[in-house]
Amino acid sequence: MLSVDVRSINFEKFFVLDRAWDSLPFILEGVPYTLLVAVIGMAIGLILGFFLALARSSEKRLLRWPARLYISFMRGTPVLVYLFVLYFGLPILGITLSAVLAAIIGFGTNSAAYIAEINRSSLASVAKGQWESARALGLSYWQTMRRIIMPQAVRIAVPPLSNVFLDLLKATSLAAMISVPEILNKAQVVAGRTNDSMTLYILAALVYWPLTMVFSFLQDRLEKKYSKYL
C-alpha cells in the first residue's frame, strides 16, 4: 500500500507562480503551431472522411473494402506511432517531411477514419424515402446529396465532429515528440532548462484549457444554428 508523508511534500514547488508568469510568453509562442496542426488536420480529415464514408457505404466491394481496411487500421493503431513513421521512417525511403507537415498529415489522415464513421452514421440516419423522392424529381446523386441529404446529416454530425476536433486539438501535444514547436514542446524546453517540470506542465495544461473552451463555445453556437432544422 502506498504511504505518503504529507509533511515531506514541498508545496511551494508544486506551482511556482513567478516562473510560470515569466515562461508564459514563450509557451504562448506554441499556440499558433497547435492551432495550425489542429485546424488544417481537421480540414483534411473532414474532406477525406466524407469520401471514406461514401466508399464505406457503397455497394461496390472495390470501394467498400479498402475504405473499411483504412478505417480499421487508423482506428486500431496509435497516432504517435504513425507520426514516427511519417517523420522518422519515410526518410529511409528518400521522403523527408518537415515536423509540422508530418504532424498535419498524420493527424489529418488519422482523424479521417473517425470522421468517416461519424459521417456514415449521420448519412444513414436520413430516411431512405428521401432518396427515392429525389430520384422521382429527377435529381442526380450529387444534387440529392448536396441539397437534401447533407443539410440534415450535418445537424446530426456537428456534436460528434466537434468532439473529434477537441480531441485533435489536445492530441497535437503528441507532435512535441517529433519536435513540432507547439505548446507542450515549448513547456518541455523550459522544464529542461529550469528543472521544474511540475510548474511548466501545469502551465501548458492551463493554456490548452481556454483554447478548448473557445471551441466548445463555437460548438454550442453551431448546434443552436442547426437545431432550427429539427
C-alpha positions in Angstrom: 0.0 0.0 0.0 1.3 3.4 -1.0 2.2 5.6 2.0 2.9 9.3 1.6 4.0 11.7 4.4 2.3 14.9 3.5 4.7 16.8 5.7 7.6 15.8 3.4 5.9 17.4 0.3 7.2 20.8 -0.6 4.0 22.5 -1.8 5.9 25.7 -2.6 7.5 24.0 -5.6 4.2 22.5 -6.8 3.5 25.5 -8.9 6.0 28.4 -8.9 3.9 31.4 -10.0 6.8 33.7 -10.8 8.4 31.1 -13.1 5.0 30.3 -14.7 4.4 34.0 -15.4 7.9 34.6 -16.8 7.6 31.4 -19.0 4.1 32.2 -20.3 5.1 34.3 -23.3 7.5 31.6 -24.5 4.8 28.9 -24.0 2.2 31.0 -25.9 4.6 31.0 -29.0 3.5 27.4 -29.4 -0.2 28.2 -29.7 -0.1 29.1 -33.5 1.6 25.8 -34.2 -1.0 23.9 -32.1 -3.9 25.7 -34.0 -2.2 25.2 -37.4 -1.8 21.5 -36.9 -5.3 21.1 -35.4 -7.2 23.2 -37.9 -5.6 22.0 -41.1 -5.5 18.5 -39.8 -9.2 18.7 -39.2 -9.9 20.1 -42.6 -8.0 17.2 -44.2 -9.9 14.8 -42.0 -13.3 16.3 -43.0 -12.6 16.1 -46.7 -11.1 12.6 -46.7 -13.6 11.4 -44.1 -16.5 12.4 -46.3 -15.3 10.4 -49.3 -14.3 7.5 -47.0 -17.9 7.5 -45.6 -19.3 7.3 -49.1 -16.9 4.5 -50.0 -17.7 2.7 -46.8 -21.4 2.8 -47.6 -21.0 1.8 -51.2 -22.5 -1.3 -52.6 -19.3 -1.9 -54.6 -16.8 -4.1 -52.8 -13.9 -2.4 -54.7 -14.8 0.8 -52.8 -16.2 -0.6 -49.6 -13.4 -3.0 -48.5 -10.4 -0.6 -49.0 -12.3 2.0 -47.0 -13.1 -0.4 -44.2 -9.4 -1.5 -44.2 -8.2 2.1 -44.0 -10.6 2.9 -41.2 -9.8 -0.2 -39.2 -6.0 0.4 -39.5 -6.2 4.1 -38.5 -8.5 3.4 -35.6 -6.5 0.4 -34.4 -3.0 1.9 -34.3 -1.6 4.7 -32.1 -1.4 8.0 -33.8 2.1 8.6 -32.2 3.4 5.5 -34.0 2.0 6.9 -37.2 3.8 10.2 -36.6 7.1 8.4 -36.0 6.6 6.5 -39.3 6.0 9.8 -41.2 8.8 11.8 -39.6 11.5 9.2 -38.9 10.6 6.4 -41.2 9.9 8.0 -44.6 13.5 9.5 -44.8 14.7 5.9 -45.2 12.7 5.8 -48.5 14.1 9.2 -49.5 11.0 11.1 -48.5 11.6 13.9 -45.9 8.8 15.8 -44.3 9.1 18.8 -42.0 7.9 18.1 -38.5 4.9 20.4 -39.0 3.9 18.8 -42.3 4.3 15.3 -40.9 2.0 16.3 -37.9 -0.6 17.8 -40.2 -0.7 14.7 -42.5 -0.6 12.4 -39.5 -3.4 13.9 -37.6 -5.4 14.7 -40.7 -5.4 11.2 -42.2 -5.8 9.6 -38.7 -8.8 11.7 -37.8 -10.4 11.0 -41.2 -11.1 7.4 -40.0 -13.2 8.6 -37.0 -14.8 11.3 -39.1 -15.8 8.8 -41.8 -17.7 6.7 -39.3 -19.5 9.7 -37.9 -20.4 10.8 -41.4 -21.5 7.3 -42.4 -23.9 7.0 -39.5 -25.2 10.6 -40.0 -25.9 10.0 -43.6 -27.5 6.6 -42.9 -29.8 8.3 -40.3 -31.6 10.2 -43.1 -34.7 8.3 -44.2 -34.2 6.3 -47.4 -37.5 7.6 -48.7 -35.9 11.0 -49.3 -33.5 9.4 -51.8 -36.5 7.8 -53.6 -38.3 11.1 -53.6 -35.3 12.9 -55.0 -35.0 10.4 -57.8 -38.6 10.8 -58.6 -38.0 14.5 -59.0 -35.2 13.8 -61.4 -32.3 14.9 -59.1 -28.9 13.4 -59.6 -27.0 11.6 -56.9 -24.8 14.7 -56.1 -27.8 17.1 -56.3 -29.7 14.9 -53.8 -26.6 14.7 -51.5 -26.0 18.4 -51.6 -29.5 19.8 -51.4 -31.4 17.2 -49.3 -29.2 14.7 -47.5 -26.2 16.7 -46.3 -28.1 19.6 -44.6 -29.9 17.0 -42.5 -26.9 14.9 -41.9 -24.7 17.9 -40.8 -27.1 18.7 -38.0 -26.6 15.2 -36.6 -22.9 15.2 -37.2 -22.0 18.5 -35.6 -21.7 17.4 -32.0 -19.5 14.3 -32.6 -17.4 16.1 -35.2 -16.8 18.9 -32.7 -15.7 16.4 -30.1 -13.3 14.9 -32.7 -11.8 18.4 -33.2 -11.4 19.0 -29.4 -9.7 15.6 -29.1 -7.4 16.5 -32.0 -6.6 19.9 -30.5 -5.4 18.2 -27.3 -3.7 15.4 -29.2 -1.4 17.9 -31.0 0.6 17.7 -27.8 2.0 14.4 -29.3 3.6 16.4 -32.0 6.1 17.5 -29.4 7.6 14.1 -29.8 8.7 14.9 -33.4 9.9 18.4 -32.4 6.9 20.5 -33.6 7.3 23.7 -31.5 3.8 23.6 -30.1 2.6 24.2 -26.6 3.9 21.1 -24.9 7.2 21.2 -26.8 7.8 24.8 -25.5 6.9 23.6 -22.0 9.4 20.8 -22.3 12.2 23.2 -23.3 11.6 25.5 -20.3 11.2 22.5 -17.9 14.5 21.1 -19.1 16.2 24.4 -18.5 14.7 25.2 -15.1 14.3 21.6 -13.8 10.8 22.4 -12.9 8.6 20.0 -14.8 5.5 20.4 -12.5 5.1 24.1 -12.9 5.6 24.1 -16.7 3.4 21.1 -17.4 0.6 22.6 -15.3 1.1 25.9 -17.2 0.8 24.0 -20.5 -2.5 22.4 -19.3 -3.8 25.9 -18.3 -3.0 27.1 -21.9 -4.8 24.2 -23.5 -7.9 24.7 -21.3 -9.1 28.1 -22.6 -8.4 27.0 -26.2 -10.8 24.1 -25.8 -13.3 26.4 -24.0 -13.4 28.7 -27.0 -14.0 25.9 -29.5 -16.6 24.4 -27.1 -18.4 27.7 -27.2 -18.3 27.6 -31.0 -19.7 24.1 -30.9 -22.7 25.2 -28.9 -23.3 28.0 -31.4 -23.2 25.5 -34.3 -25.6 23.2 -32.5 -28.1 26.0 -32.0 -27.8 27.1 -35.6 -28.6 23.6 -36.9 -31.3 23.0 -34.3 -33.7 25.1 -36.4 -33.8 22.1 -38.8 -35.4 19.9 -36.1 
